[in-house]
Amino acid sequence: MTAVDDLAQKIGVRPGMAIVKAQALFSDLVLMDADPREDAQALERLALWALRLSPVVAADPPDGLVIDTTGADHLHGGEANMIETVTRRLSETGITAVPTLADTWGAAHALARFGRSVSPITPPGETAQVLLDLPVASLRLSPALVDSLRGLGFERISDLASQPRAPLTLRFGPELGRRLDQAFGREREPIKAAVEAKTIRVERVFAEPIGAPETIRRYALKLIVQLCDALEVAGLGVRTADLLCQRVDNRVESVRIGTARPLRDVKQLTRLLGDKLDTVDPGFGIEVMSLAATLTEPLGARQLHSSLIGPDTPDVGSLVDILANRLGENTIERPCPAASDLPERSVQWISPMSAVKTPWAHDWKRPTRLLPRPEAIEVLALLPDSPPRTFKWRGIRRRVMQADGPERVFGEWWKRDPELESIRDYYYLVDETGKRYWVFRMGDGEFDATGDQSWYMHGLFA
């Protein structure tokens, strides 16, 4: 048995169990032939999907992914938020994920599979402590080696960590020591990042490792020029670009930049990448630098400026790109009109450079500032349908000098049952100081189901 589902586990079937024994537990057990080749291909496709999270992602067969989140977690709201996002998105596709964050690949691999009771995020420097109680099988050793170690009484990693290295190497070979050093961070383990076959990628291999900041910046600029030339030939613009710096100690330093719209302008890409090159730690030197356009979109030729057609439209795309790369891709948004009569639903937030298909409505006056939630006010009115003469808001009584309304707004009954009969009457008010307000009364004054006749402040005019 290669794998079993939750129902099979409840009746006692376990991976590795003989089929005859499993059928003895449940005669109507449904069996399907395993396809390791298709599983491996599916894992590679999943690794390509995960490239949206970090520039360095690789498959960790048979059932895992390894993601280097260094320098990328802040773009997703931090480590905890990044883990929650990955788990939720995979769950939406029917994949149950066990995320683990640790200092090393080996430690993350072991904790994800054998450390279910441990917190998903291991604080820096505490990896060695949490690894000691895990079984030796968590070290990615061959099954034969694990059986030999268990035969000698080595059940936990702590049993091996306390032993002299030379006798272990002499008896079991170098694999055991290498896996121990990789798990504890004493030996670097390179991650060969997954790359989609059609990804446009340029690379520079150095005969001698480079480490000076000005040298790194100079060769990064050359890679940008080469990448833009390749993008122009393909008729594409870059949306996400990853700079990977392979160090002599097998560690990969990565830098990711994103753009609000397809781009292949050398000057703008240089500025975006240059702002982040200071985060690259060359260590003892960088051997290979590569720049890949991991996300692209079609981008045709651009019309050059001509005095016959007037000045160019101001372009804020460069400003949006700079802010998004510094603060995070989800921190820059702009309001956009939405098809709804209710004020709080008539605005939605979209990407800064997204096209707006629904125009803003100008039929009625709308406040420049809409309160997050309507706030209750005390109102004095002559008649139920008359506008307020005075109102008290936030502890201050205000006298109304001018009023306009009502504008009746009905609830959206198709969204929520409580809105089936609800009604709001909005009024535009001006007080004695010239300040302008937007208030409403719940209900039509005739039927109790439409509202309780309470008043609320909903917006302010500039």
DOSETOR-86908 format. One record per residue: x, y, z of N, C-alpha, C in turn. Coordinates in steps of 0.2 Angstrom, whole numbers, plus 2048, in hexadecimal, padded with zeros to 3 digits. Each point is the difference from the previous one (the first is absolute). Example, Ala and Ser with C-alpha at 12.3 -4.5 7.8 and 13.67 -1.06 7.14 Angstrom:
2
8427E48277FC806800804806800
7FE8057FC8048068017FC805803
END
This chain:
462
8047FA8007FC806800804806800
8008047FB8048077FF7FC805804
7FA8018007FC8058047F97FE801
7FD8038057F97FE8027FD807802
7F97FF7FF7FC8068027FE800807
7FD8058027FE8018087FB7FA802
7FB7FE7FB7FC7FB8028047F9801
8047FF7FC8047FA800804800807
8038058028048018067FC7FE806
7F98028007FC7FF8057FF7F8802
8007FC7FA7FF7F98018077FD801
8058038018077FD8018047FF7FB
7FF8027FA8047FF7FA806806800
8067FE7FF8058058008057FF7FA
8038067FE8057FF7FB8057FB801
8027FC7FB8057FB8017FD7F9802
7FA8008017FD7FA8027FF7FB7FA
8007FA8017FF7FB7FA7F98007FE
7FE8007FA7F98007FD7FC7FB803
8037FA8017FC7FA8037FE802807
8048038047FF8018067FA806801
8018057FB7FB8058007F97FD7FE
8007FC7FB7F97FD7FE7FE7FB806
8047FE8047FD7FC8057FD804806
8028078007FD8048057F98027FD
8008017F97FA8037FD7FF7FD7F9
7FC7FB7FF8007FC7F97FE8057FA
7FC8058017FE8047FB8048067FF
8078008028048057FF8028027F9
7FF8067FE8018027F98078027FF
8037FC7FB8078017FE8018037FA
8058047FF8028047FA8087FF7FF
8027FF7FA8078007FE803806801
8068008048048068018048027F9
8018067FF8038037FA805805803
8067FD8028068058028028057FB
8007FE7FA8028057FB7FB806800
7FA7FF7FF7FB805800800804807
8017FD805800803807806805800
8067FE7FD8068048007FE8067FB
7FD7FF7FB7FE8067FB7FB805803
7FC7FD8047FB804804803805805
8057FD8038048038058048067FD
8037FF7FA8048057FD7FB8057FE
7FA7FF7FD7FB8057FF7FE804806
8007FD8057FE803807806805802
8067FE7FE8068048028008067FB
7FE8007FA7FF8057FC7FB805802
7FA7FE8037FB804802803804806
8047FD8048028038078068057FE
8028017FA8058057FE7FD807801
7F98018017FD806801801802807
8027FC805802801807807802801
8057FD7FC8078018018047FE7FA
8058047FF8047FE7FA8037F9800
8017FD8068047FA8017FB7FB802
7FE7FC7FC7FB7FA8028027FA7FC
8007FA8038027FA7FD7FC7FA803
7FF7FB7FC7FC7FA8028057FC806
7FC7FE8058037FC8057FD7F9800
8027FC7FB7FC7F97FF8007FC807
7FB7FC8017FB7FF7FB7FA804800
7FF8048067FA803801801807803
8058037FF8018078038038057FB
8008068038038067FC805803805
8058037FE8058048048008077FD
7FF8058047FF8077FE805804804
8048047FD8058048047FC807800
7FE8018067FC807801804806802
8077FF8008048068027FF8057FB
7FE8068037FF8067FC7F98007FC
7FC7FB8017FA8007FC7FA800805
8017FE8067FA8008057FD806801
8048068007FD8068027FB8037FB
8017FD7F97FB8027FB7F97FC801
8007FC8047F97FC8027FE801807
8028058037FE8028078037FD805
8067FD7FF8047FC8057FF7F9800
8047FD8048017F88007F97FD801
7FD8028067FA7FD8027FA8017FA
8008067FE7FB8017FB8017FC7F9
8077FF7FF8027FD7FA7FE7F8800
8017FD8067FE7F98017F9800800
7FC8048037F98008007FD8007F8
8038057FC7FE8007F98017FA7FC
8067FD8018027FA7FD7FB7FA802
7FF7FF8067FC7FB8027F98017FE
7FD8068007F98017FD8007FF7F9
8058037FC7FF7FF7F98017F87FE
8047FD8038007F97FE7FA7FC802
7FD8028067FA7FD8037FA8017FB
8008067FD7FB8017FB8007FC7FA
8067FD7FE8017FB7FB8007F9802
7FE7FF8067FF7F98028077FD803
8058048018067FD803801802807
8017FB804802802807807801801
802805803807802800802801808
8067FE801803800807806805800
7FF8078018058047FF805801806
8068007FE8058018068068057FE
8028048048058057FF8067FF804
8067FF7FE8057FE8048078037FD
8058008038068037FE8037FC7FA
7FF7FA7FF8037FC7FB7FB7FC7FC
8027FE7FA7FB7FB7FC7FF7FA804
8067FD8027FF7F98047FC801806
8008058047FC8018067F98017FE
7FE8047FB7F98017FE7FD7F97FD
8047FC7FC7FE7FA7FE7FE7FB806
8048008057FF7FC8057FA802804
8008068027FA8038047FA7FF7FD
7FF8017F97FA8007FD7FD7F9800
8047FB8007FE7F97FF8007FC807
8048028058007FC8067FF805806
8008067FF7FF8058067F9803800
7FB7FC7FF7F98038007FE804806
8037FE8067FF804806804806801
8048017FC8058068017FC8067FC
8028068027FD8067FD8028007F9
7FC8037FB8028007F98068057FF
8018048048068057FF8057FF806
8067FE7FE8057FF805804806800
8018038068048068008077FF7FE
8038057FE8078007FE8057FE806
8047FB7FE8057FE8067FD7FA804
7FA7FE7FF7FD7FB8047FF7F97FC
8028007FA7FF7FA7FC8037FA803
8078018038037FA8037FC7FD805
7FD8048057FC7FD8057FA7FC7FE
7FC8037FB7FA7FC7FF8027FA7FB
8067FF7FD8017FB7FC8027F9805
8028018068037FB8037FB7FA802
7FA8028017FB7FB8027FD7FD7FA
8028017FA7FD7FD7FA8037FA7FE
7FD7FB7FD8037FA7FE8058007FB
8047FC7FF8068007FB7FD8007F9
7FA7FD7FF7FD8007F97FF8077FE
8008058047FE8077FE8068037FC
8067FD8008068027FE8017FF7F8
7FB7FE7FD8007FE7F98067FB7FE
8007FB8048057FB7FF7FD7FA7FC
8047FC7FD7FD7FA7FC7FC7FB805
7FB7FD7FE7FD7FB8058057FB803
8047FD7FC8057FB802804803806
8028067FF8048038057FC802807
7FA8027FF7FC8018067FF7F9804
7FF7FB7FC7FF7F98038067FE804
8068017FD8067FF803801804807
7FF8067FF8008048067FC7FE806
7F97FE7FE7FC7FE8058027F9803
8037FC7FC8027FA802806800806
8038067FF8058018057FE805806
7F98018007FE8048067FF8077FF
8028037FA7FF8077FE7F98027FE
7FC8028047F98027FF7FF8077FE
8038048047FF8088008078037FD
7FF8067FD8058047FE805801806
7FD8018068058028068057FA801
7FD7FA7FE8057FA8018068007FB
7FF8037FA8058017FC805806801
7FC8058028048078018057FF806
7FF7FC8048057FF8068057FB7FF
8017FD7FA8057FB7FE8058037FD
8077FD8008058037FC7FF7FF7F9
8028047FC7FF8007F98047FB7FC
8067FF8028047FB7FC7FE7F9800
7FE7FD8067FD7F97FF7FA7FF7FC
7FB8068017FA7FF7FC8028017F8
8058047FE8018007F98047FA7FE
8047FD8048047FA7FE7FB7FA7FF
7FA8008047FC7FA7FF7FA8027FB
7FE8068007FA8017FC8018047FA
8068037FF8028047FA7FF807801
8018057FB7FF8078017F9803800
7FB7FC7FE7F98027FF7FE802807
8017FC8057FD802807803807803
8068017FF8038068037FE8067FC
7FF7FF7F97FE8057FC7F9803801
7FC7FB8017F98028027FF803807
8047FE804800803807802807800
8068017FC8038077FF7FB8057FC
7FC7FD7FB7FC8047FD7FA802804
7FD7FB8047FA802804802805806
8067FF8028028058068038077FD
8018007F98028067FE8088017FF
8037FA8028088017FF8027FF7F9
7FC7FE7FC8027FF7F97FB8037FB
8028047FC7FB8037FB7FD7FB7FB
7F98007FF7FD7FC7FB7FD8047FB
8038007FA7FD8047FA7F97FE7FE
7FC8057FE7F97FF7FE8008027F9
7FF7FB7FB8008017F97F98027FF
7FF8077FE7F98038007FD7FD7F9
7F97FF8017FC7FD7FA8008067FB
8007FF7FA7FF8057FB7FC7FD7FA
7FB8047FE7FB7FE7FB8048007F9
7FF7FB7FC8047FF7FA7FF8067FC
7FB8047FF7FF8067FC802806803
8038008068028068048068037FC
8008067FF8058047FD805801806
8067FE7FE8068008068068027FD
8048048038078027FE8057FE806
8067FF7FE8047FD8068078037FE
8048018068078027FF8047FB805
8057FD7FD8047FB804807804801
8038008068068048018067FB801
8058027FD8067FC800803800807
8008068038028028077FA802804
7FE7FE8067FA803804801807801
7FA8037FF8008088017FC801807
8028068037FD8018077FF808801
8038047FC8008078017F98037FE
7FD8048047F98027FE8008047F9
8058047FE8008037FA8007FB7FA
8047FA8018007FB7FB7FA7FC7FF
7FD7FF8067F97FD8007FB8047FC
8008068017FB8057FD8028007F9
8068017FE8028007F97FE7FA7FC
8017FA8027FE7FA7FD7F87FF800
7FD8028057F98008007FD8057FB
8038057FF7FD8057FA8017FD7F9
8067FC7FF8017FD7FA7FB7FA7FF
7FE7FD8057FB7FA8007F98047FE
7FE8058037FA8047FE8008017F9
8058037FD8008027F97FF7FA7FC
8037FA8027FF7FA7FC7F97FD800
7FD8018077FA7FD8017FB8047FC
8008077FF7FC8047FD8007FF7F8
8067FF7FE8017FE7F97FC7F97FE
8017FB8057FC7FA7FE7F9801801
7FE8048047F88028017FE8037FA
8048057FD7FD8037FA8007FC7FA
8047FB8008007FB7FA7F97FC801
7FF7FE8067FA7FC8027F9804800
8018078007FA8048007FD800807
8047FF8057FD7FF807803806804
7FC8018068028048058017FD807
8048028048017FC8067FB803805
7FD7FB8047FC8028068047FE807
8047FB8008047FE8058067FD7FE
8068038038067FE7FE8047FE806
8047FB7FF8047FD8068088007FE
8048038058078007FF8027FB805
8047FB7FE8037FA804807801800
8038008058088008018027FA804
8037FC7FC8037F9803807802803
8007FF8068078018048047FA800
8068018028057FA7FF7FF7FB806
7FC8028057FE7FB8057F97FD7FF
7FE8007FA7FA7FD7FD7F9803803
8018068037FA8048027FE8047FA
7F98018007FE8047FA7FD807803
8028057FE7FD8078027FB8027FB
7FA8028027FB8017FB7FD807801
7FF8037FA7FC8078007FA8007FC
7FA8018027FB8007FB7FD807800
7FE8027FA7FD8077FE7F97FE7FC
7FB8048017FA8007FD7FE8067FD
7FC8007FB7FE8067FC7F8800800
7FD8068007F98008007FD7FF7F9
8048007FB7FE7FE7F98067FE7FC
7FF7FD7FA8067FD7FC8058057FF
8067FF8018058057FF8077FD7FD
8038037FC8077FE7FE8048067FF
7FF8058048048068008067FF804
8068017FD8077FE803801805806
7FE8067FF8018058067FC7FF806
7F97FF7FE7FC7FE8068017FA804
8027FB7FC8027F9803806801804
8058047FE8068018037FF804807
7FB8048007FF8048067FD7FB805
7FB7FC7FE7FC7FC8048057FA803
8057FE7FC8047FB802806803805
8028067FE8058038037FE802807
7FA8018027FE8018078007FA804
8017FA7FD8007FA8048077FD800
8048027FC8077FD800804800806
7FE8058048048018077FE7FA805
7FB7FC7FE7FE7FB8058047F97FE
8048007FA8037FA7FE807800804
8007FA8048067FF8048057FB7FB
8058037FE8057FB7FB8037FB804
8018008068047FB8048078017FE
8037FA7FE8077FF7FD8008017F9
7FA8027FD8008017F97FB7FD7FC
7FE8037FB7FA7FE7FB8037FD7FA
7FE7F97FF8037FD7FA7FB8017FA
7FA8008017FB8007FA7FA805802
7FF8047FB7FA8058017FB7FF7FA
7FA7FF8027FB7FF7FA7FA804802
7FD8037FA7FA8048017FA7FD7FC
7FB7FE8037FA7FD7FC7FA804801
7FC8007FA7FA8038007FB7FB802
7FE7FF8067FC7FA8027F98017FF
7FE8067FF7F98027FE8008057FA
7FD7FF7FA8008047FB7F98017FD
7FF8057FC7FA8027FD8018037F9
7FC7FF7FB8018037F9801807801
8058037FC8018078008038027F9
7FC8047FC8018017F9805806800
8018037FA8058057FF7FC807803
8048048027FE8078038018057FB
7FB8057FF8018067FC804805804
8058027FC8048058037FD807800
8028048047FD8078018018047FA
7FB8037FE8008047FA7FC807801
8038067FE7FD8068017F98017FC
7FF7FB7FC7FA8017FC7FA7FD803
8017FC8057FB7FD8047FF802807
8048068028008038078047FC805
8008028068047FD8057FD7F9802
8057FC8037FE7FA8027FB800807
7FC7FC8017FC7FF8068057FF806
7FF8038058047FF8068007F9802
8067FD8018007F98028027FF807
7FC7FD8048017FF8078027F9802
8017FC7FA8027F98018077FF804
8058047FE806800804800801807
7FB8058028008028077FC7FA804
7FB7FD7FC7FD7FA8038057FA801
8047FF7FB8057FA801805801806
8028078008058018067FD7FF807
7FA8028017FC8008067FE7F8801
7FE7FD7FB7FE7F98018067FB802
8068027FD8067FC801803801807
7FE8068038038028067FB7FE806
7FA8017FF7FB7FE8057FC7FA7FF
8007FD7FA7FD7F97FF7FB8017FB
7FF7FB7FC7FB8007FA7F9802802
7FE7FE8067F98008017FE807805
8058048007FF8068047FE8067FC
8008007FA7FF8067FC7F97FE7FC
7FB8048017FA7FF7FD7FC8067FE
7FB8007FC7FC8067FF7F97FE7FF
7FC8058027F87FF8007FE8007F9
7FB7FC7FF7FC7FF7FA7F97FF801
7FC8037FC7F88008017FE7F87FF
7FB7FF8047FD7F97FF7F88017FF
7FD7FB7FD7F98017FF7FC7FE806
7FE8058047FC7FF8067FD807802
7FA8008027FD806803802802807
8027FB804802801806807803800
8018068048068037FF8067FC802
7FF7FC8068067FC8028027FB7FB
7FC7FE7FC8017FB7FB8028037F9
7FF8067FF8018037FA8078027FE
8057FE8048078017FF8047F9801
8047FF7FC8057FA8018078027FF
8057FC8038078027FF8037FB7FB
8048037FB8037FC7FB8078027FF
8047FC7FC8078017FF8008077FD
8068048018008077FE8008017F8
8027FB7FD8008017F87FB7FC7FD
7FB7FD8047FB7FC7FC7FB8057FD
7FD7FE7FA7FB8047FD7FA800804
7FD8067FF7F98018047FB8007FA
7FB7FB8017FB7FF7FB7FA804802
7FE8018067FA803802802807802
7FC8057FD8028078017FD802807
8038068037FD8028067F98047FE
7FB7FF8057FA8037FF800807802
7FC8047FD8008078027F9803800
7FB7FB8017F98028007FE803807
8047FE8057FE802807807803803
7FF8048058068028048027FB804
8077FF8008037FB805805803804
8017FE8068068038048067FE7FE
8058048018077FE7FF8037FB805
7FD8008068027FC8057FA7FC802
8017F97FF7FA7FC8038037FC806
7FC8018068027FD8068017F87FF
8047FD8048017F97FF7F97FC802
7FD8038057F97FE8027FC806802
7F98007FE7FC805802800801808
8008068028008028077F9803802
7FD7FD8067FA802802800808802
7FB8047FF7FF8078017F9801803
8008058047FA8038037FD8057FC
7FA8007FE7FD8057FB7FA803802
7FF8067FF7F98038017FE8037FA
7FA7FD7FE7FC8027F97F9801802
7FD8057FC7F98028017FB7FB7FE
8017FC7FA7FC7FB7FE8047FA7FE
7FD7FA8008047FA7FF8038007F9
7FD8037FB8048017FA8048067FF
8008048058048067FF8077FF801
8058047FD807800802801802807
8067FE803801802807801808801
7FE803805801807802806800804
8027FC8058067FF8038027F9801
8067FE8018027F9801806800805
8017FB8048068008048047FA7FE
8068017FF8057FB7FD806801804
8037FA803806800804800805805
7FA8018038008048067FF8077FF
7FF8037FA7FF8077FE7FA8017FC
7FC8048037FA8027FD8018057FA
7FD7FF7FA8018047FA7F98027FD
8008067FE7FA8037FD8008007F9
7FB7FD7FD7FF8007F97FE8067FC
8048037FC7FE8067FC7FD7FF7F9
8027FA7FD7FE7FE7FA8007F97FF
7FA7FD7FD7FF7F97FF7FE7FF7F9
8017FA7FE7FE7FD7F97FE7F9801
7FB7FD7FD7FE7F98017F8800801
7FE7FA8018047FA8008027FC7FA
8057FC8008027FB7FA7FE7F9803
7FC7FD7FD7FE7F98038047FB7FD
8037FC8048047FA7FE7FD7FA803
7FF7FB7FC7FD7F98028067FB802
7FE7FC8048057FA8028017FB7FA
8057FD7FF8017FB7FB7FE7F9802
7F97FF7FF7FD7FA8038037FA7FD
8038007FB8037FA7FD8067FD803
8038058048067FE8047FF7FE807
7FC8038047FE7FE8067F9801802
7FD7FB8047F98008027FE806804
8048038047FE8068047FF8067FC
8038007FA7FF8067FB7FA7FF7FC
7FC7FB8017FA7FF7FB7FC806800
7FF8038067FB806800803806803
8078008018038068048008067FB
8008068038008067FC804805804
8048047FC8048068037FE8067FC
7FF8068047FE8067FD806805801
8048027FB8068048017FF807800
8038048048008077FF807804800
8008057FC8068048007FF806804
804801805800805805806805801
7FE8068018058058017FF804807
8058008047FF803807802807800
8008038068018088008078017FF
8057FC8008078017FF8027FF7F8
7FB7FE7FD8017FE7F98027F97FE
8017FC8058027F97FF7FA7FC7FD
8017FB7FC7FB7FD7FD8007F8801
7FA7FD8018007F98037FB7FC7FC
8017FA8007FB7FB7FD7FD7FC805
7FA8008017FD7FC8057FA7FC7FD
7FD7FB8047FB7FC7FE7FB7FE805
7FA7FF7FF7FB7FD8057FE7F97FD
8007FC8057FE7F97FE7F8800800
7FD7FD7FB7F97FF7FF7FD8057FC
7F97FF7FE7FD8057FC7FA803804
8007FF8077FB8038047F97FD800
7FF7FB7FC7FA7FD8007FF7F9802
8057FC7FE8007F98028077FF804
7FE7FC8068067FF8058057FB7FD
7FE7FC7FB8057FB7FD8068047FC
7FE8067FE8058047FC806803804
7FF8018068058038057FC803806
8058028057FD802806800807801
8018047FA800808800806803804
8067FC8018068028038048047FB
8048058028048047FC8077FE801
8048017FA8077FE8008048057FB
8068018038058047FC8047FB7FB
8008027FA8047FB7FB8058037FC
8018068008058037FC801808801
8068027FD8018078018038037F9
7FE8067FE8028037FA806805802
8048017FB8068048007FE807801
END
